């Protein structure tokens, strides 16, 4: 009996609650939150709110010709909110990660109230080109090190060997050592 009471109470509480629509967007992009109506009626009062507690960020009163987003300036939306004068939809331009959160639109008509809720998640802009560039530099440096180290070792061995056999050197051998030494110097300077 007790469980049936809670079940009925939960269903009663959920009556009139609209579905929550999830919206994902990348930082810097624009997103439009649809009001749910195709055309604003003359007697419609529309209020857009953001966050918890709900803060008014935009409002429409078509009868008094009020289409205002100035309320959003106080919570960081200055110049980034746009209202569609036909549908009442809200567009947020140059969206930021701090704009993530819950948005509600309430449309009050003569006989009905419409409420739509949006959970907006703003993802930080990925900087893949910067990461790829850094990785490329590391790979080039590592490859260069793999080439330079053996060249230096070979150069040292040749020089040591030349010094050891210097007294037995023929003119052809001297020319070969000199040529090898010049090649090593060129590779090192590359």
QUIWORA-V99751 format. One record per residue. RES is the residue in three letters. PHI is phi in whole degrees, 0 to 359 (none if undefined). PSI is psi in whole degrees, -180 to 180 (999 if undefined). D_FIRST is the distance of its C-alpha to the first C-alpha in Angstrom with 1 decimal. Layout:
BEGIN
RES PHI PSI D_FIRST
RES PHI PSI D_FIRST
END
This chain:
BEGIN
UNK none -45 0.0
UNK 296 -41 3.8
UNK 294 -38 5.5
UNK 296 -37 5.2
UNK 298 -48 6.4
UNK 296 -39 9.0
UNK 298 -46 10.0
UNK 295 -39 10.8
UNK 296 -42 12.5
UNK 296 -44 14.5
UNK 297 -41 15.6
UNK 296 -40 16.6
UNK 292 -33 18.5
UNK 282 -16 20.3
UNK 297 126 21.5
UNK 92 -6 25.2
UNK 272 122 25.7
UNK 279 159 28.6
UNK 293 150 29.2
UNK 268 123 31.1
UNK 262 128 34.5
UNK 266 135 36.3
UNK 229 129 40.0
UNK 243 139 42.4
UNK 211 153 46.0
UNK 267 140 49.1
UNK 309 134 50.6
UNK 97 -19 53.5
UNK 278 -180 52.2
UNK 247 152 50.8
UNK 222 140 47.4
UNK 247 125 46.3
UNK 260 117 42.8
UNK 283 135 42.4
UNK 288 -27 41.1
UNK 101 -3 39.6
UNK 242 151 42.0
UNK 271 -25 45.3
UNK 207 133 47.1
UNK 287 134 46.5
UNK 273 160 46.7
UNK 302 -38 48.9
UNK 267 8 46.0
UNK 289 138 43.9
UNK 241 121 43.1
UNK 241 132 42.3
UNK 230 128 41.4
UNK 256 130 41.3
UNK 235 161 39.7
UNK 223 140 39.8
UNK 82 -177 38.0
UNK 229 116 35.6
UNK 292 156 36.0
UNK 296 130 37.1
UNK 242 127 40.8
UNK 295 127 42.5
UNK 241 -20 45.1
UNK 202 151 46.1
UNK 210 151 45.9
UNK 227 132 47.1
UNK 228 95 47.9
UNK 296 -37 49.9
UNK 299 -40 51.0
UNK 264 10 52.7
UNK 53 51 53.8
UNK 250 117 52.0
UNK 231 91 51.4
UNK 239 133 51.0
UNK 242 7 50.2
UNK 295 -22 51.9
UNK 295 -27 48.6
UNK 286 -18 48.2
UNK 299 -35 51.5
UNK 291 -22 50.0
UNK 246 25 47.6
UNK 95 12 50.1
UNK 260 12 50.3
UNK 315 118 53.8
UNK 73 7 55.4
UNK 247 2 52.9
UNK 252 137 50.6
UNK 225 136 51.5
UNK 254 137 49.8
UNK 278 120 50.3
UNK 288 -14 51.6
UNK 265 -44 50.4
UNK 254 -18 46.9
UNK 82 7 46.0
UNK 293 151 45.4
UNK 250 129 46.1
UNK 248 130 48.5
UNK 251 119 48.8
UNK 262 159 52.2
UNK 45 55 53.4
UNK 294 148 49.9
UNK 241 162 49.5
UNK 297 -28 47.0
UNK 288 -10 46.1
UNK 275 -2 44.9
UNK 295 141 41.9
UNK 150 -164 38.6
UNK 263 128 36.3
UNK 242 138 37.9
UNK 233 142 36.4
UNK 238 129 38.0
UNK 241 124 36.9
UNK 246 115 38.7
UNK 259 120 38.5
UNK 247 175 39.8
UNK 306 -46 40.2
UNK 243 -5 37.0
UNK 221 162 35.1
UNK 233 132 34.3
UNK 243 131 34.5
UNK 231 131 33.5
UNK 235 140 34.4
UNK 240 143 33.9
UNK 229 132 36.2
UNK 256 109 36.1
UNK 259 128 39.8
UNK 243 123 41.1
UNK 253 120 44.8
UNK 266 142 46.5
UNK 296 146 49.8
UNK 292 126 52.9
UNK 282 139 54.0
UNK 249 67 57.6
UNK 291 -34 58.5
UNK 294 -37 62.2
UNK 294 -44 62.7
UNK 295 -43 61.1
UNK 296 -39 63.1
UNK 296 -43 66.3
UNK 295 -42 65.8
UNK 297 -40 65.1
UNK 297 -43 68.3
UNK 297 -43 70.4
UNK 298 -43 69.2
UNK 295 -41 70.0
UNK 296 -42 73.4
UNK 297 -44 74.2
UNK 296 -43 73.2
UNK 296 -42 75.3
UNK 299 -40 78.2
UNK 296 -38 78.0
UNK 294 -27 78.1
UNK 274 -43 81.3
UNK 291 -42 83.0
UNK 301 -50 82.6
UNK 297 -34 84.5
UNK 295 -43 87.2
UNK 296 -43 87.8
UNK 299 -45 88.0
UNK 298 -41 90.4
UNK 300 -46 92.5
UNK 296 -41 92.8
UNK 296 -44 93.7
UNK 297 -42 96.4
UNK 294 -43 97.8
UNK 296 -43 98.0
UNK 295 -39 99.6
UNK 297 -42 102.1
UNK 295 -34 103.1
UNK 287 -34 103.6
UNK 252 19 105.8
UNK 300 -37 107.6
UNK 287 -25 111.0
UNK 265 12 110.9
UNK 288 133 109.8
UNK 262 164 111.6
UNK 301 -35 111.7
UNK 291 -41 109.2
UNK 294 -40 106.7
UNK 298 -41 107.0
UNK 295 -41 106.3
UNK 297 -45 103.2
UNK 297 -42 101.8
UNK 296 -43 102.4
UNK 296 -43 100.7
UNK 296 -40 97.7
UNK 295 -41 97.5
UNK 296 -39 97.6
UNK 295 -39 94.8
UNK 296 -41 92.6
UNK 295 -40 93.2
UNK 296 -44 92.2
UNK 297 -41 88.9
UNK 295 -38 88.0
UNK 285 -18 88.7
UNK 290 999 86.5
END
